[in-house]
């Protein structure tokens, strides 16, 4: 095992700057999959023990790429976690702690389960899924939805980078999708987890790119052919 005195951020920056790292690249049609941009994780003013901010413009960036994708008739997906009153659907994931801030205590219909108010979600055309486990693919219709829309590229946003974003990106690759993670659109509670997982994602499972790269691709998209 290689050892280093560099920080997780420095290691990521070295990996990200490597010109010899071959990208998966964008394919012919993308979908935006926004993983859990809900108040429990995006509003530290309301929930300081569970929410986090990495890029201060994260929500604005997520909203913009989702808006631009929707304008081009590209699929947009939103997920959030929420559980039954008795948390019976949280499984073993909900057994580690049991405080008011614990995962399994994000109840259906609660403020913690609500999407961030700054997001423009169009329920008439966007897919909105409640999920119970880390990956947006697990026990949701996501893969069928993407297949129906003939998507070959999945852009993953949201949080946390080390948790549900990573799990979704790994499952995305495992399902055969080119997977893109715009760095300004993901966040975590600590920069060490954030950058360590971005490094691993970029090396193995996804292309970590700028949000401008996603916007440029959407702008150039001319529809199904």
N, C-alpha and C positions, 0 to 999 in steps of 0.2 A: 504494500500500500504506500503510495506516494504521500509524503508529508510536506506541509507548506506553512509558512508564517503569514501568507496572504489572507485577507478577509474574504468572506463569501462573495462580497461585491466585486473585489478585485479579480477573483478567479472567474466570475461570470464575465466581467468585461474583457478578460483575455480570451475566453472561449468565443464570445460574441464577435470579437474583432478578427478572429481567425479567417482569412480569406480562402483557406483551403477546405473549410467545412461545407460540404455540398448540401444545399437546401433541398427539402422535398418540393418546395415551390407551390404556387397556386395551381389549381386545376382549371376546369372549365366552368364550374358553377359552385358558389360558396353558400353556406348558411352561417348566420351569426348565432352562437349558442351562449347566452348570458347566464352564468351560473351563480345563482343566489345573491343577486344585488338587492338584498332585503335589509330592512332597517336594523335588524339585529347585528348586521355586519357592516353597514355603511354609515350609521348615525352614532358616532361616539358621544354626541351631545345627549342622546337618549339612553344609550347602552354602552357606557364607557368600558365595561369589563369584557365585552364581546366584539365590539366594532373596531375597525382599523382603517387607517388611511395611509396609502403609500404615495401615489401620485394625487395631488390635491384636485386635479381635474378628471379623475378617473370616471366619475359618473357622467360628466359632460361628454367625454370621449365615447363611452359605451352608448349613450343616447344618440350621438351623432352617427356612428357607424351603423347602428340599428336603423335609424331614420333613413340614411342614404341607401342601405340595402333594401329596405321596404319600398322606396321609391323606384327601385329597379326590379321589383317583383321577386326579390331574393328572399328566401325564408329567414324568419327571425324567431328565435326560441328563447323563452324565459323560464328558469326554474327557481323554485324556492323550497326550503325545507319547512315542514310543519307536521305536527304529530297529534294523534288522538289525545283526548283529555287524560287517559290513563297511560299514555305513551307506550301502549302495547305494540305499536308499529315501529318503534325505534330499535327493537332488537337488542343485540349485545352492545351495539354502539352507544346505547343509552344507559349503560350500567356502571360506567366508570365513576361518575359523580351524580349527585342529585341536589343541586342548589337552584335558586331561582334563575340563575344564568346558564344552567346546563342545557346542552343541546336538546334533550328530550322534553324540555319545558318550553320549547318554542311551539305553542299550541296553535292549532288551526283557528283562524279568525283573529289571532292576537296581533297586537301592534308589531311585535318582533317578527312576525311572519310576513308582514306587508312589504311590498316592493317600495323602494325609495321613491318618494314623491317627485323627484326631479326627472324621472324616466317617463318618456312618452310611449306607453305600451298600447298597441292597437289590438284589442282582443278580438276584433273582427277578422284579422288576418294572421296575427302572431299566434304561435303555439305556446301555451302556458301550462307547465307541468309542476305538480307537487312531487317532490322526491323525498325519500327517507334515508337514502344512503349517499356516500360521497359522489359517485359518478352520476352525471345527468343521464347516462345510458341505462343505469340499473333499474329494472322494473318500471321503465317508462316507455311510451311509444316512440321515443326519439329516433331510433334507428329506422323504424318503418316510415316515419315522417320524412326523414332525409332521403331514403330510397325512393319514395313516391315522387319527391321533387328532383330526383336525379342529381343529387348533390354529390360532389367528390371532394369537397374541401370544407373543413369545419374551422371556423374562427371562434376560439374560446376566450371569454372574458369573465370577470367576476372575482370571486374569492372562495376560500383562500388559495393562494398560489401553491402552498404546500399540501393542501387538502383537496377540496372538491374540484378546483381547477386542474390540478395534477391528475386526479383520478379520471376526470372527464377526458383529458388529453390522451392519457394512456389508452383508455377504452376507445377513443376515436381512432387512434392509429390501429388498434387491434381489430377494429371493424373495417379497416381498409381505407380510411379517409386521410387525405393530406390534412395536416393539423397545423393551425397557425395560432400563435399567442401574441397579441399586441401588448407590448410591455407596459404601456401607459394604462392599460385596461384591467390589470390584475393587481391584487394587493394582498398583504399578509400582516400579521401582528408584529413581526420583527424582521428587520432586513436580512438577518442571517438565514432564516427559513426561506424568505422570499428569493434571495439571490442563489442560494444553494439549489433550490428546486428549479429556478429558471435555467441554471447551468445544466442540470440533469435533463430537463425537457429539451433544451436546445441540442444537447449532444445525442439524444436517443429518440425522442418521441414527437417533436414538433419543431417548427421554425419560430423562434422568438424574433419578432419584427417590430418596427415602429407602427404606431396607429396610422401615420401618414401613408405607409405602404399599403395598408388595407383600404384606406380611402381612395388611393390612386387606382387600385385594382377595381374597386366598385365603380368609380367614375368611368373607367374604360370599358366596363362590361356592356355588351350590346344585346344581351338576351339569349335565350335558347336558340340553338341552330340545328 
